[in-house]
Amino acid sequence: MAFLDTNENFLVKVTVALRALGHDVLTSQEAGQANQAIADAEVLRFATAQGRALLTINRRDFIRLHRLSPVHAGIVVCTQDPDTKGQAERIHEAIRAGDSLIGQLVRVHRPSE
């Protein structure tokens, strides 16, 4: 099980599926951080302070933040995928593949068609 925090652009259906797979997922809405235009660096700081890896589809900005400061609880970047259950399963497998998410950048891609 992983402790995850989603930024506000992440699909709730994937969050629900990840919870069904046993992960503890906090959404930006649940954290009271939705619709506030919070800077990406602050979103990452919040997740790190909570001991949660950040789960996002905002790949470019969070890959940049990882390169600037790899001190965080983990970043999982995903491509947008209409197959929400499949996406949750790929995230689950990617998280299980490593020992710890701390300081890690994990990329989860939509399968080629």
N, C-alpha and C positions, 0 to 999 in steps of 0.2 A: 504494500500500500504506500502511496505517495501523498504528501500534503501539497496541494496545488492551489494556485490563485489565478483566476482568469481575468484578462482585461476586458473592457466592455464590448469589444467587437467579437468575442468568442461565442459560438452558438450554444444556447442553453441545452439543446438536445444532446450535444456531445457531452456536456457537463453531467446531465442525467445518466447517460450511458456509462461514463467513467465512475460515477458513484455506484452504479449497479455492479461494476467490476471491483469495488472495494476501496476506491480512492476517496480521500477527504478533499473535496473541492469547494473553495469559497469563490463566489462570483463577485464582480465589482458591485453589482446591485446589492447583494447581501452585505457587503462591506461598507455600503453607503457612499460609494465612490463613482457611481454611474452619472453620466450626463453633466460632468463638471469640467471637462476639458483638462484633466490632470495630465501633466507632462509625463512622457514615457519613463524618464529617469525616476520620477517620484513614484510611479506605479511599481517599478522594479524595487525601489527602496522599501515600499510598504510590504510587498511580498516577502522580501528578504527579512525584514523585521518580524514578520509573522512566522518565519521558518518555512515558507512555502515557495516551491518553484513556480515561476510564472508561465502560464500557458497562453499562447497568443498566435494569431494569424498575421500579425504585424511583423513579418520576418525581417525586413530590411532595417528598421529602427532598432529592434532588440538585438540583432546580430551586431550592429554597430556598438550598442551599449555594452554588450559582452566583451567586445574587443577593447573598449575603453577601460572597462573595469570588470574583470572576471571574478570579483568578490561578490557573490550573491548565492542564493539558495538553489539556483538552477533556472534555466530558461528553456522552455520547450516551444520551438517555433514550428508551425504547421502551415501547409497549404490549405486553402479553402476547399472543402469537399462536401458535395451534397449527400454523400453516403455517411451520415452521422454515426451510425453504429460501427461501420467499418473504420472510420477515422478514430473513434474511441478505442477500438481494438488495436489499431496500429500504435496509438499513443501508449496504451497499456503495455504492449510488447516492447516498445522502445524504452520505457521507464524500467521495466523488469530486466532489460538486458544489461544495465549498468549497476555498479555497486551503490553509488550515491549520486544524487543530482547536484550536490553542492559544487558550485563553480563550473558546472557543465553547461554546454550548449548542445541541446538535442534537437535534431531536425527530423520532422515526420512529414513525408511527402505523400501526396495522393498517388495511387498506382497509375502507371501508364495505361492508356486505353488502346 
